[in-house]
Amino acid sequence: MPDRDQFLLTNARLVLVDRIVEHGWLAVDKGMIVDLGEGEAPEPGLDMGGDHVVPGLIELHTDHLEAHYAPRPTVRWHALSAVMAYDAQIAASGITTVFDSIRLGSENEENTISSEGNILAAALEEARRGGHLRVEHRTHLRCELATHDVLADFERYHGSYEIHMLSLMDHTPGQRQFRNLDQWMKFYMPKRGLDGADVQAYIDAKLDKHARYASHSRTSLVALARRHGIVLASHDDATATHVEEAVADGVAIAEFPTTLEAALASHAAGIRVMMGAPNVVRGSSHSGNIAAADLAREKVLDILSSDYVPGSLLLAAFLLPERVPAIDLPAAIRMVTDTPARATGLDDRGRLEKGRRADLLRVGSAGSTPIVRRVWREGRIAA
């Protein structure tokens, strides 16, 4: 199928924001949706064979770029090559707009890549300038509050690159995602090779950093985000107090609240609740916190993120109506298209609607599993 500025999709199941057009057609011209309808198309076009056509997926939080750049703990891959491989995987997963998660705040003793965000940013910028990217890449800075250099890292990054979203994170043992220290031990200790007194010394050092840096870092980053018009997210809220703080800070998105209490409070406050698509697919959180499907049953799940598995985003959207019958497919698709677009001010995409960008996805199936057959970004084939 060739690249075209103008084309017509026919015999498609169009997933609109509130319904499915079972036998629909959609016209594209110069990267925009210019018309759509039900029944016989006005002229012959590209036959979708009854497949679903949905808006291109919008991913707000993915750690997967790091997996390409650091495929082993002590390996750093060629940065531009890593970016291109990541971009191709994102496109093949049906994602047409991705917020690349880049961590700020050094945790050098953990052998993370937190100090190497500028390397990845430079490679992304090189690929963007060269016109090599299949999808639209935006920046999501994940700021670890309990670190000594997160503010300096932000200033360096902001001096060179545009920032679109910023999340406030605190992975201190006993906080938020890891209020239960047993869960923290299971998640982190196998990576650290620590036991006995070494574990307690490690925890004590983390608690000391939290006491010294977390509050000041949060206050400063919130002020910077407001000044520069950056969308704010709060990470792993667990209590009503956490949510009150998020409301006061002007947070727009609650990333992965760990309890029903926090999710209910966030939703009630108008903060959009985002959970991981792998949580939906697996049926539970990998760190022992609230299940995404439980939040969906409570009608407080707004956005899904692929987190650490890009292919999970589309799969979760198609699985969710099976897991939670009160949610139909259009509602599930909104969680990966329209709602994340609106949460980040991207009002030109996220819906199959006249005047929106032609970011489109043809979805076939293998049994009940959705299969990406074709991806268009602004009317051009991306995958």
HUPEFEN-V526653 format. One line per field, one symbol per residue. phi: phi as a letter, one per 30 degrees, with the letter a starting at -180 (. if undefined). A space follows every 50 residues. Layout:
# HUPEFEN-V526653
phi = ???
This chain:
# HUPEFEN-V526653
phi = .ddbdbabcbhbcdcddbacddbbbbcbbhibdcaaacjdddadbdddii ddbbdedbccabddeddddbdbeccbdeddddddddeddedddjccbbcd dbdbjdbddchdcedcedddddddddddddicddbdcbcbdccdddbdbd dddddddddcbdbcabcccbcdeichebdddddddddcdedcicahdddd dddeddddddddcdddddeddddddddcicdcbccidbbddededddddi dcbcdhecbdeddddddddiddccbddeddddjaddcicededdddddib ccbcbdhcbeddddeddddedddbedccdedddedcbddddddcicdcbj bdaejcddcbbcbcabiccdbdcabcchicdca
